[in-house]
Amino acid sequence: MHCYYCDKDARAVCRFCGAAVCSDHTKAGRFVSGWASHGELSGTRADYVIVNNAIWCGSCSVQPVYAMR
């Protein structure tokens, strides 16, 4: 497999866009995935998974989605 950006041998896959990336184009960051529930009867509940050093290509645009009230 080759790097999507420069055609060198890929070392990882971007967690967000799925592009194969070489060591020059690999960045690592914190990835948080989960949900939160706010209800009158159940109160506030949350379940999250936090992954440190998640692979990111550095080029794709990662944008959080915020719940609208």
C-alpha positions in Angstrom: 0.0 0.0 0.0 1.3 3.5 -0.9 0.8 6.9 0.8 -2.1 8.8 -0.6 -0.1 12.0 -0.7 3.4 11.1 -1.9 3.4 7.4 -3.1 6.0 6.2 -0.4 5.2 3.0 1.4 2.3 3.5 3.8 2.8 3.0 7.5 -0.7 3.7 8.8 -4.3 4.6 7.9 -6.0 7.9 8.9 -8.6 7.2 11.5 -10.9 9.9 10.0 -10.7 9.7 6.2 -9.2 6.2 5.7 -6.2 7.4 3.6 -3.1 5.3 3.8 -0.2 7.5 4.9 3.6 7.2 5.1 5.6 8.2 8.2 6.1 11.8 6.8 2.4 12.4 6.6 1.3 10.7 9.8 0.2 12.8 12.8 -1.2 11.6 16.0 -3.9 13.2 18.2 -6.7 12.5 20.7 -9.9 10.9 19.4 -13.1 11.0 21.4 -16.1 9.1 20.5 -19.3 8.7 22.4 -22.7 9.9 23.3 -24.5 11.9 26.0 -28.2 11.8 27.0 -30.1 14.5 28.9 -33.5 13.5 30.1 -35.9 14.7 32.8 -36.5 11.2 34.1 -33.1 9.7 33.6 -30.8 12.6 34.3 -27.6 13.0 32.4 -25.8 9.9 31.1 -22.6 9.7 29.0 -20.6 7.0 27.5 -17.3 7.9 25.9 -14.2 6.2 24.5 -11.0 8.3 24.4 -8.1 7.1 22.2 -4.8 8.9 22.5 -2.3 8.8 19.6 -5.1 8.2 17.0 -3.6 8.4 13.5 -4.5 11.4 11.4 -3.2 12.3 8.0 -3.1 16.0 8.8 -4.9 16.9 5.6 -8.6 15.8 6.0 -10.9 18.2 7.7 -12.1 16.8 11.1 -15.0 18.9 12.5 -16.9 18.1 15.7 -20.7 17.9 15.6 -22.5 19.6 18.5 -26.0 18.8 19.6 -28.5 21.5 18.9 -31.1 22.3 21.6 
